[in-house]
Amino acid sequence: MARLVSFLAVFLIPLTASSAAAAGSLSPALGGSGGDAFVTSCSDDEVLVGVRVRADAWLDSIAPRCVKVTDAGAWQGTVRTLAVTGGTGGFPATRDCPRNYAVSGFSGRGSAFVNRLRLECRRLTSPTALRSNSAPRQTAFVGGRGGEAFEPFHCPEGLPVTGLQGRTGGYVDQLQLSCGR
């Protein structure tokens, strides 16, 4: 029995840990620490393909946009917008990836709030994978020019973004991307 436990500890626990690290990772946080925490995710058969925001000098609110994906990596059906979190100021804008692409990362500017955001998109190869050897496409920036530049973050191992989390109040205080499942 002791040998079985030793075998499991040596061989199976590291496999479980590496699988958990590969899927379900979070990007670094862009922005500050104010507001209330939120977590929002696409359905299990969807990926994040864009965001709907209200913005001016910073992001006032954000709502993820998700779509179902076929086994071949094609969008299936229409893009749906999830619940909005944040305030009501600023001007409305939508930033979506091209058809059959999904969000793979982001860059922007942040301070106490998320000042500016740009999404990176890569072509889908399946509902759970992106073509990592192709050049990414980027959406136009949304938001203001204040804050400090945030280095681009790319999801690991060709994983698509499947959700957002962060902190909001009257503005989007903080934003992180959830990669994979």
Secondary structure in CASP SS format (residue, H / E / C, confidence):
PFRMAT SS
TARGET T0000
AUTHOR 0000-0000-0000
METHOD secondary structure of the structure
MODEL  1
M C 1.00
A H 1.00
R H 1.00
L H 1.00
V H 1.00
S H 1.00
F H 1.00
L H 1.00
A H 1.00
V H 1.00
F H 1.00
L H 1.00
I H 1.00
P H 1.00
L H 1.00
T H 1.00
A H 1.00
S H 1.00
S H 1.00
A H 1.00
A H 1.00
A H 1.00
A C 1.00
G C 1.00
S E 1.00
L E 1.00
S C 1.00
P C 1.00
A C 1.00
L E 1.00
G E 1.00
G C 1.00
S C 1.00
G C 1.00
G C 1.00
D E 1.00
A E 1.00
F E 1.00
V E 1.00
T E 1.00
S E 1.00
C C 1.00
S C 1.00
D C 1.00
D C 1.00
E E 1.00
V E 1.00
L E 1.00
V E 1.00
G E 1.00
V E 1.00
R E 1.00
V E 1.00
R E 1.00
A E 1.00
D C 1.00
A C 1.00
W C 1.00
L E 1.00
D E 1.00
S E 1.00
I E 1.00
A E 1.00
P E 1.00
R E 1.00
C E 1.00
V E 1.00
K E 1.00
V E 1.00
T C 1.00
D C 1.00
A C 1.00
G C 1.00
A C 1.00
W E 1.00
Q E 1.00
G E 1.00
T E 1.00
V E 1.00
R E 1.00
T E 1.00
L C 1.00
A C 1.00
V C 1.00
T E 1.00
G E 1.00
G C 1.00
T C 1.00
G C 1.00
G C 1.00
F E 1.00
P E 1.00
A E 1.00
T E 1.00
R E 1.00
D E 1.00
C C 1.00
P C 1.00
R C 1.00
N C 1.00
Y E 1.00
A E 1.00
V E 1.00
S E 1.00
G E 1.00
F E 1.00
S E 1.00
G E 1.00
R E 1.00
G E 1.00
S C 1.00
A C 1.00
F C 1.00
V E 1.00
N E 1.00
R E 1.00
L E 1.00
R E 1.00
L E 1.00
E E 1.00
C E 1.00
R E 1.00
R E 1.00
L E 1.00
T E 1.00
S E 1.00
P C 1.00
T C 1.00
A E 1.00
L E 1.00
R C 1.00
S C 1.00
N C 1.00
S C 1.00
A C 1.00
P C 1.00
R E 1.00
Q E 1.00
T C 1.00
A C 1.00
F C 1.00
V E 1.00
G E 1.00
G C 1.00
R C 1.00
G C 1.00
G C 1.00
E E 1.00
A E 1.00
F E 1.00
E E 1.00
P E 1.00
F E 1.00
H E 1.00
C C 1.00
P H 1.00
E H 1.00
G H 1.00
L C 1.00
P C 1.00
V E 1.00
T E 1.00
G E 1.00
L E 1.00
Q E 1.00
G E 1.00
R E 1.00
T E 1.00
G C 1.00
G C 1.00
Y C 1.00
V E 1.00
D E 1.00
Q E 1.00
L E 1.00
Q E 1.00
L E 1.00
S E 1.00
C E 1.00
G C 1.00
R C 1.00
END
